[in-house]
Amino acid sequence: MRRPSALAALLLCLALLIGCGGSDKSTSETGGDGAAAAASESEPAPAPQVAVETSSPGFDATRVYEEASPGVVTIRSVFDAGAAEGSGFVLDKEGEIVTNAHVVTDESSGERKEAKNVYIEFPDRNVVPASIVGFDPFVDVALLKVAPHGLPLHPLELGDDHELRVGQPVAAIGSPFGEQQSLSVGVVSATDRSVKSLTRFEIAGAIQTDASINPGNSGGPLLDAGARVMGINQQIETNSGANDGVGFAVPISAIKRSIAQLRENGSAEYAYMGVSTQALYPQLARKLGLDTTYGGLLSEVVPGGPAEKAGLEGGDEELAFQAAKYRVGGDVILTVDGQKIVEENDLARTIAAHRPGEKVKLTVLHDNKRESVELTLGKRPDTPSSG
């Protein structure tokens, strides 16, 4: 099973986060041209098997499946050391396919490399080669391209993950354990989570769901009641290696930004402050004697980074409080361009909406006094010292 790379974290996680792209590095390349030839035979395709695991009143899982499944594909990647399988979906009639970057790349050699060959299997059994337009390790997204001629491409409609609400029913379609065109249904368990990327930065704004997501689901769509893509299924949190009802999807808003850059440049760039923060809350603020009940507590400022150049200061002492550890004594970021930093992911999400080189205006609590600071954002490095 292929796993996203480990992230730097301030608190130790007891659960293991596992990427959902199926992988078997002991196998060799199989069935590229042979599978394509089989797909061209005249006998009718067998009806897809649908596994509906849960349901919700008012949510028509059958209709969602019927509308979306023709646009969901299985992806087979061939590497020097073996092969991997995952899922994806059709983006447009020109032959663009979206999946997770970890489905079509591998870092077992210590350096992330693209697959030697990638094949796309469509629901009608056509199997065709695909090229990798580009991949984005920061949000675990890859953009693929197939020659569209002769293929009945069925693009999926993209939604808006900002419309999602906890408890809203969603559906996941993909190829868990190689079982193609499988459907599972659940609800949005939470929004605005942070999950592993393929770098040491986290993916902000991830969608948590109890819809079953397992190895092989990676890159497949997470759909709302209107069969619109709200995210792509990326990983599960588990202690056993199997689905425990805690799956995560990369939000479609992040995917849209990534795809636009991959299509233009073959790679993606992200803005960077060069800080590690911890969320401030009322009791901790009182403990520290701070004149605020919210903000991002700067635990670390990366030497030479944009934040240090702007004069921001990180913590210089450790504090154990309410069963957690904090690095305190540094500045507190209260707002970015007027937006309050309240929740754990607010700062990362706000900065991610900008591009390298852009300026942001911060309100900072320095020595318990509010100050205005202008900061020029840098370009996020591939292997940062901190976020």
CORWO-V157856 format. One record per residue. N is the residue number from 1. RES is the residue in one letter. OMEGA is omega in degrees with one decimal (NA if undefined). D_FIRST is the distance of its C-alpha to the first C-alpha in whole Angstrom. Layout:
N;RES;OMEGA;D_FIRST
N;RES;OMEGA;D_FIRST
This chain:
1;M;-177.9;0
2;R;-173.8;4
3;R;170.8;6
4;P;-177.8;10
5;S;-179.8;13
6;A;178.6;15
7;L;169.1;18
8;A;-178.7;21
9;A;-179.9;23
10;L;179.5;26
11;L;-178.8;25
12;L;176.1;22
13;C;177.1;20
14;L;-178.8;19
15;A;179.6;16
16;L;177.3;13
17;L;-173.4;12
18;I;175.0;8
19;G;-172.6;8
20;C;177.9;8
21;G;179.3;7
22;G;-176.7;5
23;S;173.3;5
24;D;-174.8;7
25;K;178.6;9
26;S;-179.7;11
27;T;177.6;13
28;S;-179.1;15
29;E;179.3;17
30;T;162.5;18
31;G;176.2;21
32;G;-179.4;21
33;D;-179.8;25
34;G;179.4;25
35;A;179.2;23
36;A;179.4;26
37;A;179.2;29
38;A;-177.9;28
39;A;-177.0;28
40;S;179.3;31
41;E;-167.5;33
42;S;-174.8;35
43;E;-176.4;34
44;P;179.3;33
45;A;177.5;29
46;P;179.7;28
47;A;-179.7;28
48;P;177.4;25
49;Q;-177.3;24
50;V;177.1;24
51;A;178.1;22
52;V;-171.2;24
53;E;176.3;23
54;T;178.2;25
55;S;179.3;29
56;S;178.4;31
57;P;178.4;35
58;G;-179.4;36
59;F;-176.2;32
60;D;-177.1;32
61;A;180.0;29
62;T;179.8;30
63;R;178.0;32
64;V;180.0;29
65;Y;-177.9;27
66;E;-179.2;30
67;E;-170.9;30
68;A;-171.7;27
69;S;177.3;25
70;P;179.6;26
71;G;179.8;25
72;V;-174.6;21
73;V;172.4;19
74;T;-175.6;16
75;I;177.1;15
76;R;-178.5;14
77;S;-178.7;13
78;V;179.9;14
79;F;178.0;14
80;D;-174.3;16
81;A;-179.0;13
82;G;-174.9;12
83;A;177.8;11
84;A;179.8;9
85;E;177.8;10
86;G;-177.7;11
87;S;177.2;14
88;G;177.0;17
89;F;-178.3;21
90;V;-178.0;24
91;L;-177.1;26
92;D;-178.7;30
93;K;179.4;32
94;E;175.6;32
95;G;177.2;28
96;E;-179.0;26
97;I;178.4;22
98;V;175.4;20
99;T;172.5;17
100;N;177.0;14
101;A;-176.0;15
102;H;174.5;11
103;V;-174.0;11
104;V;176.2;13
105;T;-178.3;13
106;D;179.8;12
107;E;-178.4;13
108;S;178.7;12
109;S;-177.1;16
110;G;177.7;17
111;E;-177.2;18
112;R;-177.4;16
113;K;176.7;17
114;E;174.7;17
115;A;177.0;16
116;K;178.9;19
117;N;175.9;19
118;V;178.6;18
119;Y;178.9;19
120;I;174.7;20
121;E;-179.7;20
122;F;-178.7;23
123;P;179.5;24
124;D;176.7;27
125;R;171.3;25
126;N;176.8;26
127;V;-175.2;23
128;V;177.0;24
129;P;178.5;23
130;A;172.6;22
131;S;177.6;23
132;I;178.0;21
133;V;178.8;24
134;G;176.2;23
135;F;-175.2;20
136;D;-177.7;20
137;P;-177.2;18
138;F;176.3;20
139;V;175.8;19
140;D;-179.8;16
141;V;173.7;18
142;A;176.9;19
143;L;-179.0;22
144;L;180.0;22
145;K;173.4;25
146;V;173.7;26
147;A;-171.3;30
148;P;-174.3;31
149;H;176.5;34
150;G;179.9;34
151;L;177.0;31
152;P;-174.6;31
153;L;-177.2;29
154;H;-179.0;29
155;P;175.8;29
156;L;177.8;28
157;E;178.5;30
158;L;-179.1;29
159;G;-179.8;30
160;D;-175.9;30
161;D;178.3;28
162;H;178.5;31
163;E;-176.0;33
164;L;177.2;30
165;R;178.3;31
166;V;-177.5;30
167;G;179.6;30
168;Q;-179.9;30
169;P;178.0;28
170;V;179.7;25
171;A;175.5;23
172;A;176.9;19
173;I;-179.9;19
174;G;-175.8;16
175;S;179.5;14
176;P;-179.5;12
177;F;178.1;10
178;G;179.2;12
179;E;-171.0;15
180;Q;175.4;17
181;Q;177.6;20
182;S;179.9;19
183;L;167.8;21
184;S;-173.8;20
185;V;177.5;23
186;G;179.0;24
187;V;170.1;25
188;V;-178.4;25
189;S;178.8;25
190;A;173.9;25
191;T;175.3;26
192;D;173.6;26
193;R;171.3;23
194;S;-178.7;22
195;V;-177.8;18
196;K;167.9;16
197;S;175.6;16
198;L;174.0;15
199;T;178.3;18
200;R;170.7;20
201;F;177.9;21
202;E;173.1;20
203;I;-179.2;21
204;A;174.6;24
205;G;-178.1;25
206;A;-179.3;21
207;I;175.7;22
208;Q;-179.1;21
209;T;173.8;21
210;D;170.8;20
211;A;-174.3;20
212;S;176.4;17
213;I;-175.8;13
214;N;176.8;10
215;P;-175.8;7
216;G;176.8;9
217;N;-174.6;12
218;S;177.0;11
219;G;177.9;15
220;G;-175.0;16
221;P;165.6;20
222;L;-167.0;21
223;L;174.4;24
224;D;-176.4;28
225;A;178.4;31
226;G;-178.7;32
227;A;175.7;29
228;R;-179.2;28
229;V;177.5;25
230;M;179.2;25
231;G;172.8;21
232;I;-175.4;18
233;N;-170.2;15
234;Q;-174.9;13
235;Q;175.4;11
236;I;172.8;12
237;E;-172.6;14
238;T;171.2;13
239;N;-172.8;14
240;S;-174.8;13
241;G;177.8;9
242;A;179.1;11
243;N;177.5;13
244;D;177.6;16
245;G;177.2;18
246;V;178.9;17
247;G;-177.7;16
248;F;177.6;17
249;A;174.3;18
250;V;-176.2;19
251;P;-176.6;23
252;I;177.5;25
253;S;177.3;27
254;A;-179.6;25
255;I;179.5;23
256;K;179.0;27
257;R;-179.1;28
258;S;-177.7;25
259;I;-179.6;26
260;A;179.2;29
261;Q;-179.8;29
262;L;-180.0;26
263;R;-176.4;29
264;E;-171.4;31
265;N;-175.6;30
266;G;177.9;26
267;S;-177.9;25
268;A;177.3;26
269;E;-179.2;28
270;Y;178.4;28
271;A;-170.2;31
272;Y;175.5;31
273;M;-177.2;33
274;G;179.1;32
275;V;165.1;32
276;S;-177.3;30
277;T;171.1;32
278;Q;-177.1;32
279;A;176.7;33
280;L;176.7;37
281;Y;-169.3;38
282;P;-177.1;42
283;Q;177.7;42
284;L;178.5;40
285;A;178.5;43
286;R;178.7;46
287;K;-178.3;44
288;L;179.7;44
289;G;-176.6;48
290;L;-178.9;46
291;D;176.9;48
292;T;175.5;45
293;T;-178.9;43
294;Y;176.8;40
295;G;176.4;38
296;G;-178.8;36
297;L;-177.4;37
298;L;178.1;36
299;S;-180.0;34
300;E;173.4;34
301;V;-175.9;35
302;V;179.0;34
303;P;178.3;36
304;G;-179.2;38
305;G;-178.7;36
306;P;-178.5;37
307;A;178.9;38
308;E;178.8;40
309;K;178.9;42
310;A;176.2;43
311;G;179.4;44
312;L;-176.1;41
313;E;177.9;41
314;G;-178.8;38
315;G;-178.6;39
316;D;176.6;40
317;E;-177.8;40
318;E;177.1;38
319;L;172.0;38
320;A;-175.4;37
321;F;177.1;38
322;Q;174.6;37
323;A;176.8;34
324;A;179.1;32
325;K;-178.9;33
326;Y;171.9;34
327;R;-168.9;36
328;V;179.6;39
329;G;-179.0;42
330;G;178.6;41
331;D;175.3;42
332;V;176.3;40
333;I;-177.2;39
334;L;-179.5;41
335;T;171.1;41
336;V;-175.8;40
337;D;176.1;42
338;G;-179.9;43
339;Q;-178.6;40
340;K;175.2;40
341;I;-174.2;37
342;V;-177.4;36
343;E;-175.5;33
344;E;-173.3;30
345;N;-174.5;28
346;D;-177.4;32
347;L;-179.5;32
348;A;-178.7;29
349;R;-179.5;29
350;T;-179.6;33
351;I;-179.1;32
352;A;179.5;30
353;A;-179.2;32
354;H;176.9;34
355;R;176.2;34
356;P;179.8;34
357;G;178.5;38
358;E;179.1;39
359;K;174.0;41
360;V;178.3;41
361;K;-177.9;43
362;L;164.0;42
363;T;-172.0;44
364;V;172.6;44
365;L;-178.1;45
366;H;-174.3;46
367;D;178.1;49
368;N;175.4;49
369;K;179.9;50
370;R;178.9;49
371;E;175.9;49
372;S;-177.3;48
373;V;173.9;46
374;E;-174.7;45
375;L;175.4;41
376;T;-176.0;40
377;L;177.2;36
378;G;177.2;35
379;K;-178.2;32
380;R;177.6;28
381;P;-179.4;27
382;D;-178.2;23
383;T;-174.4;23
384;P;169.8;26
385;S;176.6;27
386;S;-170.5;27
387;G;NA;27
